[in-house]
Amino acid sequence: MTEGYFIRKDDWTTCGGKVLEADGHLMMFD
């Protein structure tokens, strides 16, 4: 089951990568 989730700059992604680019807004991945 897939759910959307919010990440911010420097948050770790579920695949082990790190969010390097963010423009001050929450990004939605689904």
MARDOFI-497534 format. One record per residue: residue in one letter; chain; y, x, z of N, C-alpha, C, O in turn. Coordinates in steps of 0.001 Angstrom, whole numbers, plus 500000, padded with zeros to 6 digits. Atoms other than C-alpha are relative to their C-alpha. Example, Ala and Ser with C-alpha at 12.3 -4.5 7.8 and 13.67 -1.06 7.14 Angstrom:
<recs>
(rec 'a' 'A' (498810 500890 500000) (495500 512300 507800) (501200 500900 500000) (501181 501936 500665))
(rec 's' 'A' (498810 499180 499940) (498940 513670 507140) (501090 499230 500730) (502198 499739 500899))
</recs>
This chain:
<recs>
(rec 'm' 'A' (498809 500858 500000) (500000 500000 500000) (501239 500893 500000) (501351 501831 500789))
(rec 't' 'A' (498809 499173 500130) (503339 501410 498981) (501217 499268 500529) (501458 498111 500185))
(rec 'e' 'A' (498772 500589 499475) (506549 500769 500874) (501162 500917 499687) (500993 502131 499566))
(rec 'g' 'A' (498813 499175 500212) (510071 501933 500218) (500383 500669 501311) (500077 500171 502394))
(rec 'y' 'A' (499539 499329 498793) (511582 504395 502620) (501295 500731 499702) (501574 501084 498556))
(rec 'f' 'A' (498708 499349 500167) (514953 506001 503194) (499901 501458 500422) (499266 501792 501422))
(rec 'i' 'A' (499936 498599 499605) (515557 509718 503229) (501431 500488 499903) (502249 499913 499185))
(rec 'r' 'A' (498674 499406 500031) (518605 511854 503820) (499884 501471 499628) (498786 502018 499536))
(rec 'k' 'A' (500003 498570 500294) (519622 515376 502946) (499278 500760 501108) (499488 500490 502291))
(rec 'd' 'A' (500773 499158 499080) (517289 517915 504594) (498849 499271 500682) (498180 499846 501541))
(rec 'd' 'A' (501198 500666 499492) (514699 515269 505419) (498792 500503 499212) (498917 500862 498042))
(rec 'w' 'A' (501217 499600 500698) (511123 516197 504565) (499438 498803 499253) (499428 497687 499773))
(rec 't' 'A' (500613 501074 500769) (509482 514159 501830) (498520 499927 500340) (497979 500835 500972))
(rec 't' 'A' (501405 500189 499665) (505945 512828 502092) (499116 501013 499290) (497988 501251 499723))
(rec 'c' 'A' (500809 499023 500729) (504739 515423 499568) (500265 501415 500494) (499753 502376 499919))
(rec 'g' 'A' (499772 498698 499410) (506019 518280 501703) (501231 500712 499469) (501538 501829 499887))
(rec 'g' 'A' (498774 499395 500519) (509183 518951 499729) (501166 499670 500906) (501059 498807 501777))
(rec 'k' 'A' (498829 500277 499183) (512619 519020 501251) (501124 499500 499110) (501301 499981 497991))
(rec 'v' 'A' (498897 500560 500771) (515603 516993 500090) (501153 500995 500005) (501741 501270 501051))
(rec 'l' 'A' (498960 498991 500082) (518113 519530 498850) (501313 499431 499513) (502378 499968 499818))
(rec 'e' 'A' (498769 500559 500533) (520591 517315 497074) (500201 498583 500500) (499327 497727 500360))
(rec 'a' 'A' (499642 501335 499546) (522307 514330 498609) (501512 499932 500007) (502188 500910 500326))
(rec 'd' 'A' (498552 500105 500110) (525791 512997 498152) (500570 499146 501123) (501558 498437 500935))
(rec 'g' 'A' (499489 500721 498854) (526249 511494 501582) (499480 498584 500109) (499775 497882 501077))
(rec 'h' 'A' (500547 501355 499960) (524403 508295 500736) (498506 500069 500267) (497850 501055 499930))
(rec 'l' 'A' (501441 500102 499857) (520938 507214 501750) (499395 499735 498634) (499921 498942 497853))
(rec 'm' 'A' (500669 500208 501278) (518566 507404 498828) (498756 499165 500230) (498030 499376 501201))
(rec 'm' 'A' (501150 500882 499839) (515927 504741 498330) (498904 500401 499033) (499132 500495 497827))
(rec 'f' 'A' (501152 499706 500841) (512492 505671 497052) (498977 498905 500219) (498739 498486 501352))
(rec 'd' 'A' (501017 501035 499833) (509849 503078 496360) (498883 500173 499003) (497934 499389 498996))
</recs>
